[in-house]
Amino acid sequence: MLLVLDKLVDKEEGKLFMRESMKVCKVCDQPKHEGLQLLYAFICTDCEKEIINTSPEEERYDYYVERLKACSYQKQ
């Protein structure tokens, strides 16, 4: 699991702060905080769970396959 963080520095006091930032999931197109970074694609934990629990016989399986194929050819 990947938690995306940005480093922020308080210039006056030199303190380092961490701020969560969001990435857009390549499957559901929603901004999320947590997920997987696969090559050029970020996949949120919700979609990861859906993909894992979808069997090849289900209709949405083909949707996930197509979304993942498209991700493999695109750079963010």
A tleap script that builds the chain and sets N, CA, C and O, in Angstrom:
source leaprc.protein.ff14SB
mol = sequence {
  NMET LEU LEU VAL LEU ASP LYS LEU VAL ASP
  LYS GLU GLU GLY LYS LEU PHE MET ARG GLU
  SER MET LYS VAL CYS LYS VAL CYS ASP GLN
  PRO LYS HIE GLU GLY LEU GLN LEU LEU TYR
  ALA PHE ILE CYS THR ASP CYS GLU LYS GLU
  ILE ILE ASN THR SER PRO GLU GLU GLU ARG
  TYR ASP TYR TYR VAL GLU ARG LEU LYS ALA
  CYS SER TYR GLN LYS CGLN
}
set mol.1.N position { 0.845 -1.167 0.000 }
set mol.1.CA position { 0.000 0.000 0.000 }
set mol.1.C position { 0.889 1.228 0.000 }
set mol.1.O position { 1.925 1.249 0.665 }
set mol.2.N position { 0.496 2.240 -0.733 }
set mol.2.CA position { 1.253 3.467 -0.855 }
set mol.2.C position { 0.443 4.601 -0.258 }
set mol.2.O position { -0.705 4.813 -0.650 }
set mol.3.N position { 1.014 5.323 0.672 }
set mol.3.CA position { 0.401 6.525 1.217 }
set mol.3.C position { 1.215 7.676 0.677 }
set mol.3.O position { 2.405 7.787 0.974 }
set mol.4.N position { 0.599 8.532 -0.109 }
set mol.4.CA position { 1.306 9.600 -0.777 }
set mol.4.C position { 1.463 10.776 0.178 }
set mol.4.O position { 0.488 11.268 0.745 }
set mol.5.N position { 2.699 11.214 0.345 }
set mol.5.CA position { 2.985 12.329 1.245 }
set mol.5.C position { 3.791 13.384 0.509 }
set mol.5.O position { 4.611 13.069 -0.353 }
set mol.6.N position { 3.548 14.634 0.857 }
set mol.6.CA position { 4.350 15.748 0.370 }
set mol.6.C position { 5.153 16.282 1.529 }
set mol.6.O position { 4.666 16.321 2.659 }
set mol.7.N position { 6.369 16.692 1.268 }
set mol.7.CA position { 7.193 17.301 2.306 }
set mol.7.C position { 6.991 18.814 2.257 }
set mol.7.O position { 7.071 19.422 1.190 }
set mol.8.N position { 6.738 19.394 3.375 }
set mol.8.CA position { 6.615 20.840 3.489 }
set mol.8.C position { 7.624 21.325 4.514 }
set mol.8.O position { 7.791 20.703 5.563 }
set mol.9.N position { 8.289 22.416 4.226 }
set mol.9.CA position { 9.269 22.950 5.158 }
set mol.9.C position { 8.825 24.345 5.569 }
set mol.9.O position { 8.541 25.193 4.724 }
set mol.10.N position { 8.771 24.572 6.875 }
set mol.10.CA position { 8.487 25.898 7.421 }
set mol.10.C position { 9.789 26.677 7.317 }
set mol.10.O position { 10.730 26.399 8.060 }
set mol.11.N position { 9.861 27.641 6.417 }
set mol.11.CA position { 11.111 28.343 6.147 }
set mol.11.C position { 11.590 29.170 7.337 }
set mol.11.O position { 12.795 29.333 7.528 }
set mol.12.N position { 10.676 29.687 8.128 }
set mol.12.CA position { 11.076 30.508 9.268 }
set mol.12.C position { 11.734 29.681 10.357 }
set mol.12.O position { 12.751 30.093 10.915 }
set mol.13.N position { 11.173 28.526 10.667 }
set mol.13.CA position { 11.699 27.714 11.762 }
set mol.13.C position { 12.453 26.485 11.280 }
set mol.13.O position { 13.034 25.767 12.094 }
set mol.14.N position { 12.457 26.225 9.978 }
set mol.14.CA position { 13.183 25.088 9.437 }
set mol.14.C position { 12.589 23.741 9.797 }
set mol.14.O position { 13.273 22.721 9.712 }
set mol.15.N position { 11.327 23.721 10.198 }
set mol.15.CA position { 10.678 22.458 10.568 }
set mol.15.C position { 10.153 21.755 9.331 }
set mol.15.O position { 9.740 22.392 8.363 }
set mol.16.N position { 10.177 20.440 9.380 }
set mol.16.CA position { 9.672 19.624 8.284 }
set mol.16.C position { 8.299 19.094 8.661 }
set mol.16.O position { 8.125 18.505 9.728 }
set mol.17.N position { 7.342 19.300 7.799 }
set mol.17.CA position { 5.978 18.817 8.004 }
set mol.17.C position { 5.647 17.854 6.879 }
set mol.17.O position { 6.157 17.989 5.767 }
set mol.18.N position { 4.799 16.890 7.166 }
set mol.18.CA position { 4.331 15.979 6.124 }
set mol.18.C position { 2.841 16.217 5.915 }
set mol.18.O position { 2.076 16.302 6.876 }
set mol.19.N position { 2.446 16.322 4.686 }
set mol.19.CA position { 1.054 16.540 4.342 }
set mol.19.C position { 0.631 15.450 3.365 }
set mol.19.O position { 1.335 15.151 2.400 }
set mol.20.N position { -0.512 14.873 3.630 }
set mol.20.CA position { -1.028 13.870 2.702 }
set mol.20.C position { -1.498 14.565 1.433 }
set mol.20.O position { -2.145 15.611 1.489 }
set mol.21.N position { -1.173 13.985 0.306 }
set mol.21.CA position { -1.704 14.498 -0.947 }
set mol.21.C position { -2.511 13.382 -1.597 }
set mol.21.O position { -2.399 12.216 -1.217 }
set mol.22.N position { -3.301 13.743 -2.555 }
set mol.22.CA position { -4.181 12.772 -3.180 }
set mol.22.C position { -3.722 12.504 -4.603 }
set mol.22.O position { -3.197 13.387 -5.281 }
set mol.23.N position { -3.926 11.279 -5.039 }
set mol.23.CA position { -3.673 10.891 -6.419 }
set mol.23.C position { -4.990 10.403 -6.995 }
set mol.23.O position { -5.873 9.955 -6.264 }
set mol.24.N position { -5.114 10.492 -8.296 }
set mol.24.CA position { -6.342 10.053 -8.967 }
set mol.24.C position { -6.191 8.596 -9.389 }
set mol.24.O position { -5.245 8.223 -10.083 }
set mol.25.N position { -7.137 7.794 -8.957 }
set mol.25.CA position { -7.150 6.372 -9.295 }
set mol.25.C position { -7.444 6.209 -10.787 }
set mol.25.O position { -8.360 6.835 -11.320 }
set mol.26.N position { -6.663 5.368 -11.447 }
set mol.26.CA position { -6.846 5.139 -12.883 }
set mol.26.C position { -8.015 4.214 -13.193 }
set mol.26.O position { -8.391 4.064 -14.355 }
set mol.27.N position { -8.586 3.601 -12.184 }
set mol.27.CA position { -9.735 2.726 -12.415 }
set mol.27.C position { -11.034 3.499 -12.208 }
set mol.27.O position { -11.903 3.491 -13.081 }
set mol.28.N position { -11.176 4.166 -11.060 }
set mol.28.CA position { -12.436 4.861 -10.744 }
set mol.28.C position { -12.386 6.364 -11.003 }
set mol.28.O position { -13.405 7.045 -10.888 }
set mol.29.N position { -11.211 6.884 -11.350 }
set mol.29.CA position { -11.015 8.313 -11.627 }
set mol.29.C position { -11.352 9.227 -10.453 }
set mol.29.O position { -11.713 10.387 -10.652 }
set mol.30.N position { -11.238 8.711 -9.235 }
set mol.30.CA position { -11.510 9.499 -8.032 }
set mol.30.C position { -10.195 9.799 -7.313 }
set mol.30.O position { -9.297 8.957 -7.295 }
set mol.31.N position { -10.074 10.994 -6.718 }
set mol.31.CA position { -8.876 11.284 -5.928 }
set mol.31.C position { -8.912 10.508 -4.615 }
set mol.31.O position { -9.923 10.512 -3.912 }
set mol.32.N position { -7.810 9.846 -4.291 }
set mol.32.CA position { -7.731 9.024 -3.082 }
set mol.32.C position { -6.375 9.224 -2.419 }
set mol.32.O position { -5.409 9.637 -3.061 }
set mol.33.N position { -6.319 8.925 -1.128 }
set mol.33.CA position { -5.082 9.047 -0.364 }
set mol.33.C position { -4.233 7.781 -0.410 }
set mol.33.O position { -3.006 7.862 -0.468 }
set mol.34.N position { -4.869 6.620 -0.385 }
set mol.34.CA position { -4.127 5.363 -0.257 }
set mol.34.C position { -4.373 4.450 -1.444 }
set mol.34.O position { -5.471 4.406 -1.999 }
set mol.35.N position { -3.323 3.719 -1.826 }
set mol.35.CA position { -3.465 2.786 -2.921 }
set mol.35.C position { -2.125 2.248 -3.368 }
set mol.35.O position { -1.122 2.361 -2.662 }
set mol.36.N position { -2.123 1.664 -4.542 }
set mol.36.CA position { -0.925 1.054 -5.119 }
set mol.36.C position { -0.428 1.881 -6.293 }
set mol.36.O position { -1.225 2.397 -7.076 }
set mol.37.N position { 0.867 2.006 -6.414 }
set mol.37.CA position { 1.463 2.629 -7.592 }
set mol.37.C position { 2.018 1.506 -8.445 }
set mol.37.O position { 2.996 0.865 -8.061 }
set mol.38.N position { 1.409 1.258 -9.597 }
set mol.38.CA position { 1.851 0.211 -10.523 }
set mol.38.C position { 2.339 0.873 -11.801 }
set mol.38.O position { 1.546 1.420 -12.567 }
set mol.39.N position { 3.626 0.823 -12.025 }
set mol.39.CA position { 4.248 1.507 -13.164 }
set mol.39.C position { 3.761 2.952 -13.213 }
set mol.39.O position { 4.147 3.761 -12.369 }
set mol.40.N position { 2.924 3.286 -14.183 }
set mol.40.CA position { 2.458 4.665 -14.319 }
set mol.40.C position { 1.054 4.868 -13.767 }
set mol.40.O position { 0.488 5.951 -13.911 }
set mol.41.N position { 0.491 3.859 -13.147 }
set mol.41.CA position { -0.900 3.930 -12.700 }
set mol.41.C position { -1.014 3.845 -11.188 }
set mol.41.O position { -0.380 3.007 -10.548 }
set mol.42.N position { -1.829 4.722 -10.628 }
set mol.42.CA position { -2.190 4.657 -9.210 }
set mol.42.C position { -3.559 3.998 -9.120 }
set mol.42.O position { -4.495 4.418 -9.801 }
set mol.43.N position { -3.685 2.969 -8.287 }
set mol.43.CA position { -4.965 2.284 -8.087 }
set mol.43.C position { -5.304 2.363 -6.610 }
set mol.43.O position { -4.531 1.922 -5.759 }
set mol.44.N position { -6.474 2.934 -6.310 }
set mol.44.CA position { -6.869 3.117 -4.915 }
set mol.44.C position { -7.171 1.765 -4.255 }
set mol.44.O position { -7.410 0.767 -4.936 }
set mol.45.N position { -7.156 1.754 -2.924 }
set mol.45.CA position { -7.389 0.502 -2.202 }
set mol.45.C position { -8.792 -0.039 -2.434 }
set mol.45.O position { -8.990 -1.254 -2.426 }
set mol.46.N position { -9.776 0.847 -2.642 }
set mol.46.CA position { -11.140 0.374 -2.919 }
set mol.46.C position { -11.178 -0.423 -4.223 }
set mol.46.O position { -11.748 -1.513 -4.273 }
set mol.47.N position { -10.571 0.124 -5.275 }
set mol.47.CA position { -10.557 -0.578 -6.564 }
set mol.47.C position { -9.698 -1.831 -6.500 }
set mol.47.O position { -10.027 -2.848 -7.111 }
set mol.48.N position { -8.601 -1.758 -5.762 }
set mol.48.CA position { -7.757 -2.945 -5.592 }
set mol.48.C position { -8.575 -4.095 -5.009 }
set mol.48.O position { -8.502 -5.223 -5.496 }
set mol.49.N position { -9.346 -3.807 -3.975 }
set mol.49.CA position { -10.179 -4.842 -3.351 }
set mol.49.C position { -11.226 -5.371 -4.327 }
set mol.49.O position { -11.473 -6.576 -4.386 }
set mol.50.N position { -11.837 -4.476 -5.087 }
set mol.50.CA position { -12.843 -4.899 -6.070 }
set mol.50.C position { -12.223 -5.801 -7.136 }
set mol.50.O position { -12.801 -6.820 -7.515 }
set mol.51.N position { -11.042 -5.415 -7.611 }
set mol.51.CA position { -10.365 -6.215 -8.637 }
set mol.51.C position { -10.032 -7.604 -8.093 }
set mol.51.O position { -10.259 -8.610 -8.764 }
set mol.52.N position { -9.498 -7.650 -6.890 }
set mol.52.CA position { -9.118 -8.923 -6.281 }
set mol.52.C position { -10.323 -9.839 -6.078 }
set mol.52.O position { -10.218 -11.055 -6.239 }
set mol.53.N position { -11.468 -9.250 -5.723 }
set mol.53.CA position { -12.655 -10.049 -5.412 }
set mol.53.C position { -13.582 -10.273 -6.598 }
set mol.53.O position { -14.677 -10.809 -6.428 }
set mol.54.N position { -13.169 -9.878 -7.789 }
set mol.54.CA position { -13.984 -10.076 -8.991 }
set mol.54.C position { -13.503 -11.325 -9.724 }
set mol.54.O position { -12.321 -11.453 -10.043 }
set mol.55.N position { -14.407 -12.218 -9.978 }
set mol.55.CA position { -14.033 -13.434 -10.708 }
set mol.55.C position { -14.162 -13.190 -12.217 }
set mol.55.O position { -14.923 -12.317 -12.635 }
set mol.56.N position { -13.436 -13.941 -13.028 }
set mol.56.CA position { -13.472 -13.760 -14.484 }
set mol.56.C position { -14.862 -13.943 -15.102 }
set mol.56.O position { -15.111 -13.467 -16.210 }
set mol.57.N position { -15.750 -14.615 -14.409 }
set mol.57.CA position { -17.099 -14.836 -14.942 }
set mol.57.C position { -17.995 -13.599 -14.792 }
set mol.57.O position { -19.019 -13.501 -15.469 }
set mol.58.N position { -17.634 -12.680 -13.937 }
set mol.58.CA position { -18.465 -11.505 -13.691 }
set mol.58.C position { -18.299 -10.477 -14.811 }
set mol.58.O position { -17.231 -10.365 -15.411 }
set mol.59.N position { -19.375 -9.728 -15.083 }
set mol.59.CA position { -19.367 -8.724 -16.148 }
set mol.59.C position { -18.309 -7.656 -15.936 }
set mol.59.O position { -17.632 -7.259 -16.885 }
set mol.60.N position { -18.158 -7.191 -14.720 }
set mol.60.CA position { -17.232 -6.085 -14.457 }
set mol.60.C position { -15.771 -6.499 -14.588 }
set mol.60.O position { -14.899 -5.632 -14.628 }
set mol.61.N position { -15.476 -7.794 -14.656 }
set mol.61.CA position { -14.109 -8.277 -14.835 }
set mol.61.C position { -13.490 -7.680 -16.099 }
set mol.61.O position { -12.354 -7.208 -16.070 }
set mol.62.N position { -14.231 -7.700 -17.203 }
set mol.62.CA position { -13.736 -7.142 -18.465 }
set mol.62.C position { -13.465 -5.648 -18.348 }
set mol.62.O position { -12.511 -5.139 -18.936 }
set mol.63.N position { -14.300 -4.947 -17.591 }
set mol.63.CA position { -14.090 -3.508 -17.359 }
set mol.63.C position { -12.739 -3.284 -16.682 }
set mol.63.O position { -11.967 -2.424 -17.106 }
set mol.64.N position { -12.454 -4.049 -15.639 }
set mol.64.CA position { -11.192 -3.900 -14.922 }
set mol.64.C position { -10.002 -4.252 -15.806 }
set mol.64.O position { -8.970 -3.583 -15.749 }
set mol.65.N position { -10.133 -5.282 -16.614 }
set mol.65.CA position { -9.062 -5.671 -17.525 }
set mol.65.C position { -8.761 -4.530 -18.496 }
set mol.65.O position { -7.598 -4.199 -18.725 }
set mol.66.N position { -9.798 -3.935 -19.059 }
set mol.66.CA position { -9.607 -2.838 -20.016 }
set mol.66.C position { -8.995 -1.610 -19.347 }
set mol.66.O position { -8.121 -0.967 -19.928 }
set mol.67.N position { -9.436 -1.276 -18.143 }
set mol.67.CA position { -8.877 -0.135 -17.418 }
set mol.67.C position { -7.398 -0.362 -17.106 }
set mol.67.O position { -6.586 0.553 -17.242 }
set mol.68.N position { -7.054 -1.567 -16.695 }
set mol.68.CA position { -5.658 -1.872 -16.381 }
set mol.68.C position { -4.783 -1.896 -17.638 }
set mol.68.O position { -3.622 -1.488 -17.592 }
set mol.69.N position { -5.330 -2.366 -18.746 }
set mol.69.CA position { -4.590 -2.324 -20.015 }
set mol.69.C position { -4.288 -0.888 -20.404 }
set mol.69.O position { -3.168 -0.563 -20.798 }
set mol.70.N position { -5.294 -0.030 -20.292 }
set mol.70.CA position { -5.116 1.376 -20.647 }
set mol.70.C position { -4.068 2.034 -19.754 }
set mol.70.O position { -3.304 2.882 -20.213 }
set mol.71.N position { -4.032 1.651 -18.501 }
set mol.71.CA position { -3.046 2.211 -17.557 }
set mol.71.C position { -1.630 1.864 -17.942 }
set mol.71.O position { -0.718 2.669 -17.755 }
set mol.72.N position { -1.436 0.685 -18.472 }
set mol.72.CA position { -0.093 0.232 -18.767 }
set mol.72.C position { 0.538 0.984 -19.929 }
set mol.72.O position { 1.756 0.945 -20.107 }
set mol.73.N position { -0.279 1.668 -20.720 }
set mol.73.CA position { 0.229 2.398 -21.876 }
set mol.73.C position { 0.330 3.894 -21.643 }
set mol.73.O position { 0.848 4.610 -22.500 }
set mol.74.N position { -0.150 4.389 -20.506 }
set mol.74.CA position { -0.190 5.830 -20.247 }
set mol.74.C position { 0.797 6.199 -19.150 }
set mol.74.O position { 0.930 5.502 -18.145 }
set mol.75.N position { 1.475 7.298 -19.368 }
set mol.75.CA position { 2.272 7.893 -18.296 }
set mol.75.C position { 1.425 8.960 -17.645 }
set mol.75.O position { 0.620 9.622 -18.301 }
set mol.76.N position { 1.616 9.124 -16.330 }
set mol.76.CA position { 0.844 10.166 -15.630 }
set mol.76.C position { 1.454 11.510 -15.877 }
set mol.76.O position { 0.953 12.517 -15.376 }
savepdb mol mol.pdb
quit
